[in-house]
Every structure is written in C-alpha cells, then in structure tokens.
Amino acid sequence: MAVKLDIMAIGAHPDDVEISAGATVAKSVALGQKVGIVDLTRGELGSRGSADLRDTESANASAVLGIAVRENLRMADGFFQYNEDNLRSIITAIRKYQPEVVLCTAPSDRHPDHGRSSKLIQDACFYSGLLRIETVSGDENQSPWRPKAVYSYIQDHYLKPDFVIDVTPFWEKKIEALKCYSSQFYAGDDKQPITPISGSEFFDYLYGRALHMGRPAGFILGEGFIAHRTPGVEHVLALK
C-alpha cells in the first residue's frame, strides 16, 4: 500500500521542485510531515546530461531532502499535452498518495512546460475528487481523493506571491539537494552547453530571489506561493 502524503510537490522536470520549493520541502520534512515528489517528465530534452543521469540525480536529491517517495510519470518532455491520458496519470498519482496539499508549477513561466503543467495539475486535483472518474493502481480500483489545497511555487519569472514561507534555516539543505543535479548546474569549465540555469551566478540569483520574497514577510529568506483559492486562518494573531 502506498504511503499517504501530507504534501505532494509536482514538477514538470526533475529539479523543478528543488529549484523553487526545495527549502519548503526540507522544512516540511523536518516538521515531521510526509512529503513526496512527482515529476511529470524525465527532462529528456534538456541540453545537458541525459534522462538516465537525471534519474540518478533526482534519487540523490530525494535522499538529501528526506522525502518519503518520488515517482516519475514519464510524460514526453516538451510535448506532453493537456489531454485525458495525462490528466488520468496525475489523478492516479493523487489517489495513490492521497496528499492533503499539492504544490505545483507556476501558472506562467519562461519554460512553456511549466505553465502548461500547472493547469494540468490543478485540474487533475479537482477531477481526482469525482466519483465517476475511474482509475486503477495495480489491481485495485482507486477511491476519489481531492487535496484540500493546491499552491503554485514561483519559478523563473517573478510572480507576486500570495503567501511566503520562512525557509531561512533550510536554505543550505536546498542547495545541497540542487547540487545533486551536477549535470544541470555550474561545475566549472565542463564544456557542456550553456543554459539559463548552468551559469556560476544561478545560485546567487536564487538567494537574491529568496531575500526578495522573505523581506516583506519579515523573514530573511522565503519561498513564495500562489494560492488558487482564498487561504483561511483561524484568527488574526495567526498571521505573521
């Protein structure tokens, strides 16, 4: 039987979650929450490395973060579409792990896969709760399951967050996880193609983004999220 998750973080490619919400994942694990990551593709169109190498890198990053499970749905990198087959694939994963909260890709971004997958994931979370949509995992019919909330992490493009999580103590754990993707990030003069994330300045950019996100909320470093429904709080003093 699959482990039930508190949080399922879904990325279009291996490393999407780590780049944009890795410290949030590390913090959630440290708080005793069960967290899993689902990657839609193996990142096989990436200019650096290979799909097989990224499988290994994502397993290493998962071990650093201490997550409970990681699964790759093996959709076609760059060419996956909003269609019934892909919706059902995500629905099956949601029903399998029954997360309370889903973290998903940004609603719009530099990489077209990110915005396209965001809509796909959000809708799959809704459809997963419908009784008349039938899915099977292994030999068992699955029961409907709808997460309580879906939040988009913010990726390359700056989008104003609806809320920010204080990740200051977990920044180094995030960077440790990212460095597991040695094919994707700067590793000296490796003679591989240059990409928007492979430069020596990229980790500085991430740190600057975290400073920018954290400061208005009163934190040193923050990761921001977009809510797809109005978040509620128990009382005014619960707000930071």
ZIKALIN-V31583 format. One record per backbone hydrogen bond with DSSP energy under -0.5 kcal/mol. CO is the residue of the C=O (numbers start at 1). NH is the residue of the N-H. E is the energy in kcal/mol with one decimal. If there is no record, write none. Layout:
CO	NH	E
CO	NH	E
//
This chain:
5	100	-0.6
6	100	-0.8
6	101	-1.9
7	9	-0.5
7	36	-2.2
8	10	-0.5
8	103	-2.6
9	38	-2.4
11	40	-2.7
12	41	-1.4
13	16	-2.1
15	19	-2.6
16	20	-2.0
17	21	-3.1
18	22	-1.1
21	25	-2.4
22	26	-2.3
23	27	-2.5
24	28	-2.5
25	29	-2.4
26	30	-2.1
27	31	-1.5
28	33	-2.3
29	32	-1.8
33	35	-0.6
34	6	-2.4
34	7	-2.1
35	68	-2.8
35	69	-0.8
36	9	-2.9
37	71	-2.1
38	11	-2.2
39	73	-2.9
40	75	-3.7
43	46	-1.7
50	54	-2.5
51	55	-1.8
52	56	-1.6
53	57	-2.6
54	58	-2.6
55	59	-1.7
56	60	-2.1
57	61	-2.5
58	62	-2.2
59	63	-1.7
60	64	-1.8
61	65	-2.3
62	66	-1.6
62	67	-1.4
69	37	-2.0
71	39	-2.6
75	42	-0.5
75	77	-0.7
76	79	-1.3
76	80	-1.8
81	83	-1.3
83	87	-2.3
84	88	-2.9
85	89	-1.9
86	90	-2.0
87	91	-2.8
88	92	-2.6
89	93	-1.5
90	94	-2.5
91	95	-2.8
92	96	-1.9
93	97	-2.0
94	98	-2.3
97	5	-2.9
100	148	-2.4
100	149	-1.0
101	8	-2.5
102	151	-2.6
103	10	-3.3
104	153	-2.5
110	112	-0.5
111	114	-1.6
111	115	-0.9
112	116	-1.9
113	117	-2.3
114	118	-1.9
115	119	-1.6
116	120	-1.6
117	121	-2.9
118	122	-2.6
119	123	-2.3
120	124	-2.1
121	125	-2.2
122	126	-1.3
123	127	-3.0
124	128	-2.1
126	129	-1.8
127	130	-2.0
128	145	-2.3
130	133	-1.2
132	134	-0.8
135	142	-2.8
137	140	-1.9
140	137	-2.5
149	102	-2.2
150	228	-1.2
151	104	-2.6
151	153	-0.5
152	226	-2.8
157	159	-0.5
163	225	-2.5
165	167	-0.7
165	223	-1.7
167	170	-1.9
168	171	-1.1
170	174	-1.8
171	175	-2.2
172	176	-2.4
173	177	-2.1
174	178	-2.4
175	179	-2.3
177	180	-1.2
178	181	-2.0
180	182	-1.6
181	184	-1.5
181	185	-1.4
188	187	-0.7
188	190	-1.9
195	198	-1.2
199	202	-1.6
201	205	-2.2
202	206	-2.3
203	207	-2.1
204	208	-2.6
205	209	-2.6
206	210	-2.2
207	211	-2.3
208	212	-2.4
209	213	-2.6
210	214	-2.6
210	222	-1.8
211	215	-2.4
212	216	-0.7
214	217	-1.0
214	218	-0.6
214	219	-2.5
215	218	-1.8
221	167	-2.1
221	168	-0.7
223	165	-2.6
224	154	-1.1
225	162	-2.7
225	163	-1.6
226	152	-2.4
235	238	-1.6
236	239	-1.6
//
